[in-house]
Amino acid sequence: MAVKDREKKNSRLKVKIGSVKLPNPTILASGVLGVAAGGLIRAWKDGAAAVVTKTVGLQPRSGHPGPRIVGLYGNSLMNAMGIPNPGIEDYLPEINAAVNQSIPVIGSALGSSPEEFAKVAVALRKAGVTAIELNVSCPHVGSLYLLGMDPQSTSAVVSQVVKQTEKEIPVWVKLPGSTDYPRLVQVAKAAEKAGASAVVALNTLPALALDVESRRPLLGAGIGGLSGPAIKPIAIRAVWELYQSGLTIPIIGVGGILTGQDVIEYFLAGASAVEIGTGVLTRGSTIFTQICDELTEYMKRHRIKRITQLTGRMKSQDVKT
Ligand SMILES: Cc1cc2nc3c(=O)[nH]c(=O)nc-3n(C[C@H](O)[C@H](O)[C@H](O)COP(=O)(O)O)c2cc1C
């Protein structure tokens, strides 16, 4: 089905993340298919409303030794890629190829200082991306994880990026995978105050899996990031805590989404859109179309005109924390 026809069919699914308008709430998460332009374009053609690039830095990074990714029970994964990327200069052609097809591309940036984050963000903005997503949260690049768990450091990065991009582009902050919900709220509020336009919750959770015969970690780097259905209830709780906290910028939920029902859960907890990573690896990129069809079916069945009406509508009087 052509993209335009699909958008007409799923007209109840339009969302806004600040100034970013999207035809449906599903976005390709960073690091999954986003390494080359072909993957970004495929995810969009298969129904993603926007696509996040692989996280890119100023200089090339070779990443961690293998194995870098292992499958776990129940469609969950662990990875310790170490953010291999060619550096922003060499990555620009991939971004250009997707931007030239009018695909909303979100540029994911990392840096070793606020200035470095800002230089990458400026290059991404020049390339025509729709928004910047700051990766202050990768659990297998320790310095990034620590950055995103610290409100002041996160605020310094966001301020510098917002300033250097002249407030001309939305800046999203990707929060660390953590069950320290009060800390996540502090970081999100610091990011909001520094000028962020949205928060993305969550990155993978730091975790360890072992091979009992060799007594070694399964992943080459030892510690990795857990993703997929295993983290969904944790990420949904994070979204709910952020929503309850009075944060005024939109929350983009991510973690373990495989079905339309999963997306509805995120919306009820307080999300305004979602990103999908592991689900694309385990189910293929047509997961976006399948989820949108399931969402439209749910909306019709419940006579709901716009998906935005569901944000934060969980019946929460029974929740004890
Ligand atoms: C193989 C793999 C690579 C990833 N690379 C990145 C990355 O480069 N930058 C980033 O911010 N998140 C990265 N992530 C995290 C995902 O974007 C997402 O936040 C996380 O996997 C939870 O969502 P999911 O359960 O739908 O995968 C990666 C995840 C996986 C599985």
The ligand as a Tripos MOL2 file, in Angstrom:
@<TRIPOS>MOLECULE
LIG
   31    33     1     0     0
SMALL
NO_CHARGES

@<TRIPOS>ATOM
      1 C1         21.3450   -3.9110   18.6230 C.3       1 LIG1
      2 C2         20.9410   -2.6250   19.3110 C.ar      1 LIG1
      3 C3         21.6720   -1.4700   19.0810 C.ar      1 LIG1
      4 C4         21.3090   -0.2670   19.7180 C.ar      1 LIG1
      5 N1         22.0130    0.8790   19.4620 N.ar      1 LIG1
      6 C5         21.6120    2.0460   19.9960 C.ar      1 LIG1
      7 C6         22.2700    3.2660   19.6770 C.ar      1 LIG1
      8 O1         23.1970    3.3160   18.8740 O.2       1 LIG1
      9 N2         21.8340    4.4030   20.2880 N.ar      1 LIG1
     10 C7         20.7750    4.4200   21.1670 C.ar      1 LIG1
     11 O2         20.4120    5.4910   21.6730 O.2       1 LIG1
     12 N3         20.1150    3.2790   21.4690 N.ar      1 LIG1
     13 C8         20.5110    2.1090   20.9090 C.ar      1 LIG1
     14 N4         19.8240    0.9580   21.2160 N.ar      1 LIG1
     15 C9         18.6960    1.0090   22.1690 C.3       1 LIG1
     16 C10        17.3430    1.0900   21.4480 C.3       1 LIG1
     17 O3         17.2550    2.2510   20.6610 O.3       1 LIG1
     18 C11        16.1750    1.0610   22.4800 C.3       1 LIG1
     19 O4         16.2480    2.1880   23.3240 O.3       1 LIG1
     20 C12        16.1890   -0.1820   23.3560 C.3       1 LIG1
     21 O5         16.6410   -1.3200   22.6310 O.3       1 LIG1
     22 C13        14.8170   -0.4970   23.9630 C.3       1 LIG1
     23 O6         13.8320   -0.6620   22.9730 O.3       1 LIG1
     24 P1         13.4300   -2.0920   22.3320 P.3       1 LIG1
     25 O7         13.1010   -3.0050   23.4480 O.co2     1 LIG1
     26 O8         12.2970   -1.8000   21.4080 O.co2     1 LIG1
     27 O9         14.6590   -2.5590   21.5790 O.co2     1 LIG1
     28 C14        20.1870   -0.2460   20.5980 C.ar      1 LIG1
     29 C15        19.4630   -1.4300   20.8120 C.ar      1 LIG1
     30 C16        19.8100   -2.6090   20.1860 C.ar      1 LIG1
     31 C17        18.9880   -3.8600   20.4420 C.3       1 LIG1
@<TRIPOS>BOND
     1     1     2 1
     2     2     3 ar
     3     2    30 ar
     4     3     4 ar
     5     4     5 ar
     6     4    28 ar
     7     5     6 ar
     8     6     7 ar
     9     6    13 1
    10     7     8 2
    11     7     9 ar
    12     9    10 ar
    13    10    11 2
    14    10    12 ar
    15    12    13 ar
    16    13    14 ar
    17    14    15 1
    18    14    28 ar
    19    15    16 1
    20    16    17 1
    21    16    18 1
    22    18    19 1
    23    18    20 1
    24    20    21 1
    25    20    22 1
    26    22    23 1
    27    23    24 1
    28    24    25 2
    29    24    26 1
    30    24    27 1
    31    28    29 ar
    32    29    30 ar
    33    30    31 1
@<TRIPOS>SUBSTRUCTURE
     1 LIG1         1 GROUP 0 **** ****
